[in-house]
Amino acid sequence: MRTLEIHSILARDFISSIDTPVFITVEEASQNLVDRDLVVSLSFNGEHKAYSTAFLSAHEVVNDVIGGKPVAVTW
């Protein structure tokens, strides 16, 4: 039987989550993003949010509330 080892590159919790995200307006986003930029979007209870994957790549987790419900957005 072969045994596999797990090697950690970063220490646990090395990359901090975003716990109080700040959003820009649609108009600001249209000036800062291009059509090929990827986002993770959520819509719930009439509220809509988008999270840039470029931004998520640096932080990996955003803890947020959408439509009155807590969510964890990961990438």
C-alpha positions as CSV (number, residue, x, y, z in Angstrom):
1,M,0.0,0.0,0.0
2,R,1.3,3.4,-1.0
3,T,1.2,6.2,1.6
4,L,0.7,9.8,0.5
5,E,2.0,12.7,2.4
6,I,0.4,16.2,2.6
7,H,2.9,19.0,2.5
8,S,1.6,22.4,3.6
9,I,3.0,25.4,1.7
10,L,1.3,28.1,3.8
11,A,0.5,28.0,7.5
12,R,-3.1,27.5,8.5
13,D,-5.1,30.7,8.3
14,F,-2.2,32.5,6.5
15,I,-4.6,34.1,4.0
16,S,-7.1,36.1,5.9
17,S,-10.7,36.2,4.9
18,I,-12.5,39.4,4.0
19,D,-15.2,39.9,6.7
20,T,-16.5,43.4,5.8
21,P,-16.4,43.6,2.0
22,V,-16.7,47.0,0.3
23,F,-18.5,47.1,-3.0
24,I,-18.4,49.5,-5.9
25,T,-21.3,50.7,-8.0
26,V,-22.2,49.2,-11.4
27,E,-20.9,52.4,-13.1
28,E,-17.5,52.1,-11.3
29,A,-17.3,48.4,-12.1
30,S,-18.0,49.1,-15.8
31,Q,-14.9,51.5,-15.8
32,N,-12.7,49.0,-13.9
33,L,-13.6,45.6,-15.5
34,V,-13.6,44.4,-19.0
35,D,-16.0,41.8,-20.6
36,R,-13.5,38.9,-20.1
37,D,-13.1,39.5,-16.3
38,L,-14.6,36.8,-14.3
39,V,-16.9,37.3,-11.3
40,V,-18.8,35.1,-8.9
41,S,-22.3,36.5,-8.7
42,L,-25.1,35.9,-6.1
43,S,-28.7,36.9,-6.1
44,F,-30.9,36.3,-3.1
45,N,-34.1,37.9,-1.8
46,G,-33.8,40.7,-4.3
47,E,-30.2,41.6,-3.5
48,H,-27.5,41.1,-6.1
49,K,-23.7,41.1,-5.6
50,A,-20.6,40.2,-7.7
51,Y,-17.2,39.3,-6.4
52,S,-14.2,39.6,-8.7
53,T,-12.3,36.4,-9.1
54,A,-9.0,38.3,-9.4
55,F,-9.8,39.8,-5.9
56,L,-10.9,36.4,-4.6
57,S,-7.7,34.8,-5.8
58,A,-5.8,37.0,-3.3
59,H,-8.1,36.4,-0.4
60,E,-9.9,33.1,-1.2
61,V,-12.9,33.7,1.2
62,V,-15.3,36.5,1.6
63,N,-17.8,36.4,4.5
64,D,-20.8,38.5,3.6
65,V,-24.6,38.8,4.0
66,I,-26.9,38.8,1.0
67,G,-30.6,39.1,1.2
68,G,-30.4,38.9,5.0
69,K,-28.5,35.5,5.0
70,P,-24.9,35.0,5.8
71,V,-22.7,33.5,3.0
72,A,-19.2,32.5,2.5
73,V,-17.9,33.1,-1.0
74,T,-14.9,31.1,-2.0
75,W,-12.7,30.8,-5.0
